[in-house]
Amino acid sequence: MPNDANNVAGDYEVGYGKPPKDSQFSKGKSGNPKGRTKGSKNLVSIVRKESRALVQFNGPNGKRAATKLEVALMQMSNKAAQGNLQATREFLALVRQSEAAETQSGLCSVSESDQKTMENLLKRMNQISSTSTSEGNS
């Protein structure tokens, strides 16, 4: 049932996905004339900038500067060395990913025995965590 008030062109029916002709964008004119503002950044560029920002921290040999990413990885590796199982899993996963990337680029420096040691360590950690969760559920 076409309505004559909305039917400007005579044979054009207004409805879902069919706005009135007078409210449609005219040809050659953008719906966002100002566009993206200059200098606005996306999440990737913000994360990249923040992870590469330098911070100072107190190390064993006094004050030192490093990127936030390096400091975060140092903290994770220290927690893993202290026996934190979750930090150890995450750290070893990062090591495995970086080694896989090195292998693909031909820069691998990890020996086969080191690889087997890491795999055995992960297996033992998974066994420990599965027995502790099954004991906690009982």
LINDA-V28826 format. One record per pair of residues at least 12 apart in sequence whose C-alpha atoms are under 8 Angstrom apart, sorted by the first residue. I is the first residue (numbers start at 1). J is the second residue. Records with the same first field share a line. If there is no record, write none. Layout:
I->J, J
//
This chain:
2->14
6->20
7->20
8->20, 21
9->21
50->68
51->67, 68, 69
52->67, 68, 69
53->67, 68
54->66, 67, 68
55->67, 68
76->88, 91
77->91
85->125
89->122
92->118
//
